[in-house]
Amino acid sequence: MKAAKRQPLVALLYSVPLLHEALRSTLDTIADVQAFPAGRDVAGLLRSVNPDAVVVDDSYEADKVQRWAKRHRTPVVHICLGDQTIRVLRNGEWNESAGTSVESIRNVLAGSLYGRGNGA
C-alpha cells in the first residue's frame, strides 16, 4: 500500500479576514493551508511552521517575509489588493502580474509550488 503524498504546507498571513475566507477553500485544493493574522512575529512564526510557500496580503508583512524567504528559498505570493496585482518572489526578485481573483492567486501559487525553476 502506498502512503498518501503530503500536500505542500502554505502559510497564509492575512490582514483582510474576508480574503482569508475567500482563499482558504480555493487553496485547499492544492495545498495544506494554515492561516495566521498578520502583525505577529513573522520570522519566528515561519521558523516554527516551516512552510513550503507563503501567501501574504500586507506590504509591510511581505517585506518581512521576503527576508525570511530568501534565506530559506521559499516562494512568496504577495496579494496587493489596492493595486489589484499579485507579486511573486522568485530567485530573490519580485515579479508582478495583474489580477487578484482567487483563481489567479491559486494559479500563481500552484506555479510557485509545482512549476520548474520556482526558487525563492
Rosetta constraint file for C-alpha pairs under 8 A:
AtomPair CA 7 CA 30 HARMONIC 7.05 0.50
AtomPair CA 7 CA 31 HARMONIC 5.08 0.50
AtomPair CA 7 CA 32 HARMONIC 5.82 0.50
AtomPair CA 8 CA 30 HARMONIC 7.75 0.50
AtomPair CA 8 CA 31 HARMONIC 5.03 0.50
AtomPair CA 8 CA 32 HARMONIC 5.97 0.50
AtomPair CA 8 CA 51 HARMONIC 7.67 0.50
AtomPair CA 8 CA 52 HARMONIC 5.76 0.50
AtomPair CA 8 CA 53 HARMONIC 7.78 0.50
AtomPair CA 8 CA 113 HARMONIC 7.64 0.50
AtomPair CA 9 CA 31 HARMONIC 5.91 0.50
AtomPair CA 9 CA 32 HARMONIC 4.83 0.50
AtomPair CA 9 CA 33 HARMONIC 5.99 0.50
AtomPair CA 9 CA 34 HARMONIC 7.37 0.50
AtomPair CA 9 CA 51 HARMONIC 5.06 0.50
AtomPair CA 9 CA 52 HARMONIC 5.21 0.50
AtomPair CA 9 CA 53 HARMONIC 6.76 0.50
AtomPair CA 10 CA 31 HARMONIC 6.42 0.50
AtomPair CA 10 CA 32 HARMONIC 6.09 0.50
AtomPair CA 10 CA 33 HARMONIC 4.86 0.50
AtomPair CA 10 CA 34 HARMONIC 6.23 0.50
AtomPair CA 10 CA 51 HARMONIC 5.40 0.50
AtomPair CA 10 CA 52 HARMONIC 5.83 0.50
AtomPair CA 10 CA 53 HARMONIC 4.88 0.50
AtomPair CA 10 CA 54 HARMONIC 5.46 0.50
AtomPair CA 10 CA 55 HARMONIC 7.12 0.50
AtomPair CA 11 CA 33 HARMONIC 6.05 0.50
AtomPair CA 11 CA 34 HARMONIC 5.09 0.50
AtomPair CA 11 CA 35 HARMONIC 5.88 0.50
AtomPair CA 11 CA 36 HARMONIC 7.35 0.50
AtomPair CA 11 CA 46 HARMONIC 7.81 0.50
AtomPair CA 11 CA 49 HARMONIC 7.81 0.50
AtomPair CA 11 CA 51 HARMONIC 5.91 0.50
AtomPair CA 11 CA 53 HARMONIC 6.50 0.50
AtomPair CA 11 CA 54 HARMONIC 4.80 0.50
AtomPair CA 11 CA 55 HARMONIC 6.23 0.50
AtomPair CA 12 CA 20 HARMONIC 7.67 0.50
AtomPair CA 12 CA 33 HARMONIC 6.71 0.50
AtomPair CA 12 CA 34 HARMONIC 6.03 0.50
AtomPair CA 12 CA 35 HARMONIC 4.52 0.50
AtomPair CA 12 CA 36 HARMONIC 6.12 0.50
AtomPair CA 12 CA 54 HARMONIC 5.93 0.50
AtomPair CA 12 CA 55 HARMONIC 4.74 0.50
AtomPair CA 12 CA 56 HARMONIC 5.93 0.50
AtomPair CA 13 CA 35 HARMONIC 5.99 0.50
AtomPair CA 13 CA 36 HARMONIC 5.02 0.50
AtomPair CA 13 CA 37 HARMONIC 5.64 0.50
AtomPair CA 13 CA 38 HARMONIC 5.21 0.50
AtomPair CA 13 CA 54 HARMONIC 7.45 0.50
AtomPair CA 13 CA 55 HARMONIC 6.15 0.50
AtomPair CA 13 CA 56 HARMONIC 4.77 0.50
AtomPair CA 13 CA 57 HARMONIC 6.89 0.50
AtomPair CA 14 CA 19 HARMONIC 7.47 0.50
AtomPair CA 14 CA 20 HARMONIC 6.29 0.50
AtomPair CA 14 CA 35 HARMONIC 7.31 0.50
AtomPair CA 14 CA 36 HARMONIC 6.41 0.50
AtomPair CA 14 CA 37 HARMONIC 5.08 0.50
AtomPair CA 14 CA 38 HARMONIC 5.09 0.50
AtomPair CA 14 CA 56 HARMONIC 5.82 0.50
AtomPair CA 14 CA 57 HARMONIC 5.53 0.50
AtomPair CA 14 CA 58 HARMONIC 7.03 0.50
AtomPair CA 15 CA 37 HARMONIC 5.99 0.50
AtomPair CA 15 CA 38 HARMONIC 5.21 0.50
AtomPair CA 15 CA 39 HARMONIC 7.90 0.50
AtomPair CA 15 CA 57 HARMONIC 6.42 0.50
AtomPair CA 15 CA 58 HARMONIC 6.39 0.50
AtomPair CA 16 CA 20 HARMONIC 6.65 0.50
AtomPair CA 16 CA 57 HARMONIC 7.39 0.50
AtomPair CA 17 CA 21 HARMONIC 6.42 0.50
AtomPair CA 18 CA 22 HARMONIC 6.24 0.50
AtomPair CA 19 CA 23 HARMONIC 6.02 0.50
AtomPair CA 20 CA 24 HARMONIC 5.95 0.50
AtomPair CA 20 CA 35 HARMONIC 7.43 0.50
AtomPair CA 21 CA 25 HARMONIC 7.40 0.50
AtomPair CA 22 CA 26 HARMONIC 7.26 0.50
AtomPair CA 22 CA 102 HARMONIC 7.04 0.50
AtomPair CA 23 CA 27 HARMONIC 5.83 0.50
AtomPair CA 23 CA 102 HARMONIC 6.04 0.50
AtomPair CA 24 CA 28 HARMONIC 5.99 0.50
AtomPair CA 24 CA 33 HARMONIC 6.93 0.50
AtomPair CA 25 CA 29 HARMONIC 7.15 0.50
AtomPair CA 26 CA 30 HARMONIC 7.97 0.50
AtomPair CA 26 CA 102 HARMONIC 6.88 0.50
AtomPair CA 26 CA 103 HARMONIC 7.48 0.50
AtomPair CA 26 CA 106 HARMONIC 6.87 0.50
AtomPair CA 27 CA 31 HARMONIC 6.05 0.50
AtomPair CA 27 CA 32 HARMONIC 7.82 0.50
AtomPair CA 27 CA 33 HARMONIC 6.91 0.50
AtomPair CA 27 CA 106 HARMONIC 5.98 0.50
AtomPair CA 28 CA 32 HARMONIC 5.84 0.50
AtomPair CA 28 CA 33 HARMONIC 6.15 0.50
AtomPair CA 30 CA 106 HARMONIC 7.98 0.50
AtomPair CA 30 CA 110 HARMONIC 6.96 0.50
AtomPair CA 38 CA 58 HARMONIC 7.57 0.50
AtomPair CA 38 CA 61 HARMONIC 6.91 0.50
AtomPair CA 39 CA 61 HARMONIC 7.15 0.50
AtomPair CA 40 CA 45 HARMONIC 7.78 0.50
AtomPair CA 41 CA 45 HARMONIC 6.05 0.50
AtomPair CA 42 CA 46 HARMONIC 6.05 0.50
AtomPair CA 42 CA 61 HARMONIC 7.56 0.50
AtomPair CA 42 CA 64 HARMONIC 6.81 0.50
AtomPair CA 42 CA 65 HARMONIC 6.77 0.50
AtomPair CA 43 CA 47 HARMONIC 5.96 0.50
AtomPair CA 43 CA 64 HARMONIC 7.39 0.50
AtomPair CA 43 CA 65 HARMONIC 7.16 0.50
AtomPair CA 43 CA 68 HARMONIC 6.35 0.50
AtomPair CA 44 CA 48 HARMONIC 6.18 0.50
AtomPair CA 45 CA 49 HARMONIC 6.09 0.50
AtomPair CA 46 CA 50 HARMONIC 5.36 0.50
AtomPair CA 46 CA 51 HARMONIC 6.77 0.50
AtomPair CA 46 CA 68 HARMONIC 7.85 0.50
AtomPair CA 51 CA 74 HARMONIC 7.82 0.50
AtomPair CA 52 CA 74 HARMONIC 6.13 0.50
AtomPair CA 52 CA 75 HARMONIC 7.32 0.50
AtomPair CA 52 CA 113 HARMONIC 7.52 0.50
AtomPair CA 53 CA 74 HARMONIC 5.53 0.50
AtomPair CA 53 CA 75 HARMONIC 4.90 0.50
AtomPair CA 53 CA 76 HARMONIC 5.81 0.50
AtomPair CA 53 CA 77 HARMONIC 7.91 0.50
AtomPair CA 53 CA 112 HARMONIC 7.89 0.50
AtomPair CA 53 CA 113 HARMONIC 7.06 0.50
AtomPair CA 54 CA 65 HARMONIC 7.89 0.50
AtomPair CA 54 CA 74 HARMONIC 7.50 0.50
AtomPair CA 54 CA 75 HARMONIC 6.43 0.50
AtomPair CA 54 CA 76 HARMONIC 4.76 0.50
AtomPair CA 54 CA 77 HARMONIC 6.25 0.50
AtomPair CA 55 CA 76 HARMONIC 5.80 0.50
AtomPair CA 55 CA 77 HARMONIC 4.71 0.50
AtomPair CA 55 CA 78 HARMONIC 5.92 0.50
AtomPair CA 55 CA 79 HARMONIC 7.49 0.50
AtomPair CA 56 CA 61 HARMONIC 7.05 0.50
AtomPair CA 56 CA 62 HARMONIC 6.13 0.50
AtomPair CA 56 CA 76 HARMONIC 7.58 0.50
AtomPair CA 56 CA 77 HARMONIC 6.32 0.50
AtomPair CA 56 CA 78 HARMONIC 4.95 0.50
AtomPair CA 56 CA 79 HARMONIC 6.21 0.50
AtomPair CA 57 CA 61 HARMONIC 7.78 0.50
AtomPair CA 57 CA 62 HARMONIC 7.42 0.50
AtomPair CA 57 CA 78 HARMONIC 5.65 0.50
AtomPair CA 57 CA 79 HARMONIC 4.70 0.50
AtomPair CA 57 CA 80 HARMONIC 6.18 0.50
AtomPair CA 57 CA 81 HARMONIC 7.32 0.50
AtomPair CA 58 CA 62 HARMONIC 5.99 0.50
AtomPair CA 58 CA 78 HARMONIC 7.43 0.50
AtomPair CA 58 CA 79 HARMONIC 7.45 0.50
AtomPair CA 58 CA 80 HARMONIC 7.27 0.50
AtomPair CA 59 CA 63 HARMONIC 6.39 0.50
AtomPair CA 59 CA 78 HARMONIC 7.65 0.50
AtomPair CA 59 CA 80 HARMONIC 7.44 0.50
AtomPair CA 60 CA 64 HARMONIC 6.75 0.50
AtomPair CA 61 CA 65 HARMONIC 6.16 0.50
AtomPair CA 62 CA 66 HARMONIC 5.94 0.50
AtomPair CA 62 CA 78 HARMONIC 6.37 0.50
AtomPair CA 63 CA 67 HARMONIC 6.76 0.50
AtomPair CA 64 CA 68 HARMONIC 6.85 0.50
AtomPair CA 65 CA 69 HARMONIC 5.92 0.50
AtomPair CA 65 CA 76 HARMONIC 7.65 0.50
AtomPair CA 66 CA 70 HARMONIC 6.06 0.50
AtomPair CA 66 CA 76 HARMONIC 7.26 0.50
AtomPair CA 66 CA 89 HARMONIC 7.48 0.50
AtomPair CA 67 CA 71 HARMONIC 6.73 0.50
AtomPair CA 68 CA 72 HARMONIC 6.39 0.50
AtomPair CA 69 CA 73 HARMONIC 5.45 0.50
AtomPair CA 69 CA 74 HARMONIC 4.77 0.50
AtomPair CA 69 CA 75 HARMONIC 6.73 0.50
AtomPair CA 69 CA 76 HARMONIC 7.06 0.50
AtomPair CA 69 CA 120 HARMONIC 6.48 0.50
AtomPair CA 70 CA 74 HARMONIC 6.73 0.50
AtomPair CA 70 CA 91 HARMONIC 7.96 0.50
AtomPair CA 70 CA 92 HARMONIC 5.86 0.50
AtomPair CA 70 CA 120 HARMONIC 5.87 0.50
AtomPair CA 72 CA 120 HARMONIC 7.75 0.50
AtomPair CA 73 CA 91 HARMONIC 7.93 0.50
AtomPair CA 73 CA 119 HARMONIC 5.89 0.50
AtomPair CA 73 CA 120 HARMONIC 4.29 0.50
AtomPair CA 74 CA 119 HARMONIC 6.84 0.50
AtomPair CA 74 CA 120 HARMONIC 4.83 0.50
AtomPair CA 75 CA 88 HARMONIC 7.27 0.50
AtomPair CA 75 CA 89 HARMONIC 5.85 0.50
AtomPair CA 75 CA 90 HARMONIC 6.51 0.50
AtomPair CA 75 CA 112 HARMONIC 6.01 0.50
AtomPair CA 75 CA 113 HARMONIC 7.27 0.50
AtomPair CA 75 CA 118 HARMONIC 7.31 0.50
AtomPair CA 75 CA 119 HARMONIC 6.63 0.50
AtomPair CA 75 CA 120 HARMONIC 4.72 0.50
AtomPair CA 76 CA 88 HARMONIC 5.69 0.50
AtomPair CA 76 CA 89 HARMONIC 5.14 0.50
AtomPair CA 76 CA 90 HARMONIC 7.81 0.50
AtomPair CA 76 CA 112 HARMONIC 8.00 0.50
AtomPair CA 76 CA 120 HARMONIC 7.30 0.50
AtomPair CA 77 CA 86 HARMONIC 6.86 0.50
AtomPair CA 77 CA 87 HARMONIC 5.83 0.50
AtomPair CA 77 CA 88 HARMONIC 4.63 0.50
AtomPair CA 77 CA 89 HARMONIC 6.58 0.50
AtomPair CA 77 CA 105 HARMONIC 7.90 0.50
AtomPair CA 77 CA 108 HARMONIC 7.55 0.50
AtomPair CA 77 CA 109 HARMONIC 6.63 0.50
AtomPair CA 78 CA 86 HARMONIC 5.72 0.50
AtomPair CA 78 CA 87 HARMONIC 4.96 0.50
AtomPair CA 78 CA 88 HARMONIC 6.22 0.50
AtomPair CA 79 CA 84 HARMONIC 7.81 0.50
AtomPair CA 79 CA 85 HARMONIC 6.40 0.50
AtomPair CA 79 CA 86 HARMONIC 4.73 0.50
AtomPair CA 79 CA 87 HARMONIC 6.48 0.50
AtomPair CA 79 CA 100 HARMONIC 6.83 0.50
AtomPair CA 79 CA 105 HARMONIC 7.78 0.50
AtomPair CA 80 CA 84 HARMONIC 5.76 0.50
AtomPair CA 80 CA 85 HARMONIC 5.21 0.50
AtomPair CA 80 CA 86 HARMONIC 5.82 0.50
AtomPair CA 80 CA 87 HARMONIC 7.41 0.50
AtomPair CA 80 CA 100 HARMONIC 7.71 0.50
AtomPair CA 81 CA 85 HARMONIC 6.70 0.50
AtomPair CA 81 CA 100 HARMONIC 6.98 0.50
AtomPair CA 84 CA 98 HARMONIC 6.40 0.50
AtomPair CA 84 CA 99 HARMONIC 5.36 0.50
AtomPair CA 84 CA 100 HARMONIC 5.52 0.50
AtomPair CA 85 CA 96 HARMONIC 6.71 0.50
AtomPair CA 85 CA 97 HARMONIC 5.67 0.50
AtomPair CA 85 CA 98 HARMONIC 4.49 0.50
AtomPair CA 85 CA 99 HARMONIC 5.09 0.50
AtomPair CA 85 CA 100 HARMONIC 5.78 0.50
AtomPair CA 86 CA 96 HARMONIC 5.68 0.50
AtomPair CA 86 CA 97 HARMONIC 5.37 0.50
AtomPair CA 86 CA 98 HARMONIC 6.30 0.50
AtomPair CA 86 CA 99 HARMONIC 6.68 0.50
AtomPair CA 86 CA 100 HARMONIC 6.29 0.50
AtomPair CA 86 CA 105 HARMONIC 7.28 0.50
AtomPair CA 87 CA 94 HARMONIC 5.90 0.50
AtomPair CA 87 CA 95 HARMONIC 5.41 0.50
AtomPair CA 87 CA 96 HARMONIC 4.33 0.50
AtomPair CA 87 CA 97 HARMONIC 6.44 0.50
AtomPair CA 88 CA 94 HARMONIC 5.38 0.50
AtomPair CA 88 CA 95 HARMONIC 5.19 0.50
AtomPair CA 88 CA 96 HARMONIC 6.38 0.50
AtomPair CA 88 CA 108 HARMONIC 7.66 0.50
AtomPair CA 88 CA 112 HARMONIC 7.98 0.50
AtomPair CA 89 CA 93 HARMONIC 5.37 0.50
AtomPair CA 89 CA 94 HARMONIC 4.48 0.50
AtomPair CA 89 CA 95 HARMONIC 6.39 0.50
AtomPair CA 89 CA 120 HARMONIC 5.82 0.50
AtomPair CA 90 CA 94 HARMONIC 6.27 0.50
AtomPair CA 90 CA 95 HARMONIC 7.06 0.50
AtomPair CA 90 CA 118 HARMONIC 6.39 0.50
AtomPair CA 90 CA 119 HARMONIC 5.64 0.50
AtomPair CA 90 CA 120 HARMONIC 4.47 0.50
AtomPair CA 91 CA 118 HARMONIC 7.58 0.50
AtomPair CA 91 CA 119 HARMONIC 5.28 0.50
AtomPair CA 91 CA 120 HARMONIC 4.65 0.50
AtomPair CA 92 CA 120 HARMONIC 5.57 0.50
AtomPair CA 99 CA 104 HARMONIC 6.65 0.50
AtomPair CA 100 CA 104 HARMONIC 6.04 0.50
AtomPair CA 100 CA 105 HARMONIC 6.27 0.50
AtomPair CA 101 CA 105 HARMONIC 6.31 0.50
AtomPair CA 102 CA 106 HARMONIC 6.05 0.50
AtomPair CA 103 CA 107 HARMONIC 6.08 0.50
AtomPair CA 104 CA 108 HARMONIC 6.17 0.50
AtomPair CA 105 CA 109 HARMONIC 6.09 0.50
AtomPair CA 106 CA 110 HARMONIC 6.00 0.50
AtomPair CA 107 CA 111 HARMONIC 6.15 0.50
AtomPair CA 108 CA 112 HARMONIC 6.23 0.50
AtomPair CA 109 CA 113 HARMONIC 6.16 0.50
AtomPair CA 110 CA 114 HARMONIC 5.73 0.50
AtomPair CA 110 CA 115 HARMONIC 7.18 0.50
AtomPair CA 111 CA 115 HARMONIC 4.53 0.50
AtomPair CA 111 CA 118 HARMONIC 7.47 0.50
AtomPair CA 112 CA 118 HARMONIC 5.36 0.50
AtomPair CA 112 CA 119 HARMONIC 7.92 0.50
AtomPair CA 113 CA 118 HARMONIC 6.97 0.50
AtomPair CA 114 CA 118 HARMONIC 7.59 0.50
